[in-house]
């Protein structure tokens, strides 16, 4: 799955104001990259994660949560849809959402994410085409994992680490001049 089943963002004319990319060799490096991004995040930030199943979206969010110093293990919210991880040190809470099973803007609205958006860092997996209008600014993070090739088996089948490509695109005034993380 790629999330391609989602609608296109409402404002196709909007262009990123900040971009970066990184090749991430391992799951540990993916968590580290999430942690490096977390040091740039502040309350009110909306981060929209996209990519194939197994690309590392939750692993990346674990790094964000660890660096933000939030309570509780950051795990995939696939079945609960959304989890709130309060900060342990007075920083922003992490709201972690899995929008994969949501099919409409009405279902997103039912989550009432805008009630906590200003005070939290909100990370939404599979949110492309559904959540861009929650905030005037957003950071889109696209994670790409390699697929099987003639040179070797697909890493998802073997359970082995394989490099991922992570692409960052910041939209809106919040991301102007922000130096997004790149290769670890």
C-alpha positions in Angstrom: 0.0 0.0 0.0 1.3 3.4 -0.8 -1.5 5.7 0.4 -2.2 6.4 -3.3 -5.9 5.7 -2.6 -6.1 9.1 -1.1 -7.4 12.2 -2.9 -5.0 14.9 -4.0 -4.3 17.8 -1.5 -6.9 20.6 -1.9 -4.3 23.2 -2.9 -2.2 21.7 -5.7 -0.6 25.1 -6.4 1.1 25.2 -3.0 4.8 24.5 -3.2 7.2 23.5 -0.5 9.3 26.2 1.1 11.8 23.8 2.6 13.0 20.5 1.3 15.6 17.9 2.3 16.2 14.2 1.9 18.1 11.4 3.5 19.1 7.8 3.0 18.5 6.0 6.3 20.4 2.7 6.5 18.8 1.1 9.6 15.8 1.2 11.9 18.0 2.7 14.6 19.1 5.5 12.1 15.4 6.1 11.3 14.6 6.6 15.0 17.6 9.0 15.2 16.3 11.0 12.2 12.9 11.3 13.9 14.7 12.5 17.0 16.7 15.1 15.1 13.4 16.3 13.5 11.8 16.5 17.0 14.4 19.1 18.1 12.9 21.4 15.4 9.3 20.8 16.2 7.1 23.0 18.4 3.5 23.0 19.6 1.2 23.4 16.7 3.3 21.5 14.2 1.5 19.1 11.9 3.7 16.3 10.4 2.1 14.1 7.7 3.9 10.8 7.2 3.4 8.9 3.9 5.0 5.8 2.4 4.6 2.2 1.8 3.5 -0.3 4.4 6.6 -1.1 6.4 8.6 1.9 5.3 9.3 3.0 8.8 6.6 5.6 9.7 6.1 4.3 13.2 9.8 3.8 13.8 10.4 7.4 12.7 7.6 8.5 15.1 9.2 6.6 18.0 12.3 8.8 17.5 10.1 11.9 17.6 8.4 10.7 20.8 11.7 9.8 22.5 13.3 13.2 21.7 10.1 15.0 22.8 10.3 13.1 26.1 6.7 11.8 26.0 5.1 9.3 28.3 4.3 5.8 27.0 5.6 3.6 24.3 5.0 5.0 20.8 3.5 2.1 18.9 1.4 2.0 15.8 -2.1 3.4 16.5 -3.6 1.4 13.6 -6.5 -0.1 15.7 -7.1 2.8 18.1 -6.6 5.4 15.3 -5.1 8.1 17.7 -3.0 8.1 20.8 -1.9 11.1 22.9 1.5 10.9 24.6 1.7 13.6 27.2 5.1 15.2 27.7 7.0 14.3 30.9 9.0 17.6 31.1 6.5 20.3 30.2 7.1 20.2 26.5 4.4 19.5 23.9 2.4 16.3 23.9 2.7 14.0 20.9 -0.6 13.2 19.1 0.1 10.1 17.0 -2.6 9.2 14.4 -3.0 6.4 11.9 -5.4 7.6 9.2 -5.1 4.5 7.1 -8.6 3.3 7.9 -10.2 6.7 7.6 -12.0 7.3 4.4 -13.3 10.8 4.5 -12.8 14.3 5.9 -15.8 13.7 8.2 -14.0 10.8 9.8 -11.0 12.9 10.4 -13.2 15.7 11.8 -14.7 13.2 14.2 -11.2 12.7 15.8 -11.4 16.4 16.9 -7.6 16.8 16.2 -8.0 20.6 15.9 -8.8 20.7 19.7 -5.2 19.7 20.6 -3.3 20.9 17.6 -2.1 24.2 18.9 -0.6 22.7 22.1 0.8 19.5 20.6 3.0 18.0 17.9 0.7 16.0 15.7 2.1 13.2 13.6 -0.4 11.6 11.2 0.5 8.4 9.3 -1.3 7.8 6.0 -2.8 11.3 6.2 -2.1 12.6 2.7 -5.2 13.9 1.0 -7.1 14.0 4.3 -5.4 16.3 6.9 -3.7 19.1 5.0 -6.3 21.6 6.0 -5.9 21.0 9.7 -3.2 23.7 9.9 -2.0 26.5 7.6 1.5 25.0 7.7 2.6 21.4 7.6 5.6 19.2 7.1 5.2 16.2 4.8 7.6 13.3 5.3 7.6 10.6 2.6 9.4 7.3 3.5 10.4 5.0 0.7 11.6 1.4 1.2 13.2 -0.7 -1.4 11.2 -3.4 -3.0 12.5 -6.8 -4.1 14.9 -6.8 -7.0 17.0 -9.3 -8.9 19.8 -8.5 -6.5 18.1 -9.9 -3.4 14.9 -10.5 -1.5 12.5 -7.8 -0.3 13.6 -6.8 3.2 10.0 -7.0 4.4 10.1 -10.7 3.6 13.4 -11.3 5.4 12.9 -8.9 8.4 16.3 -7.3 7.7 17.1 -3.7 7.8 17.4 -2.1 4.4 18.1 1.5 3.5 15.1 3.9 3.3 14.9 7.2 1.5 13.2 9.9 3.5 12.0 13.1 1.8 10.9 16.2 3.8 8.8 19.0 2.3 7.7 21.9 4.5 4.7 23.9 3.5 3.8 27.4 4.8 5.5 30.2 6.6 6.4 28.0 9.6 9.0 26.1 7.5 10.6 29.1 5.7 14.3 29.1 6.6 14.1 25.9 8.7 17.1 23.6 8.1 15.4 20.2 7.8 17.5 17.2 8.8 19.3 15.3 6.1 21.5 12.2 5.9 22.5 10.8 9.3 
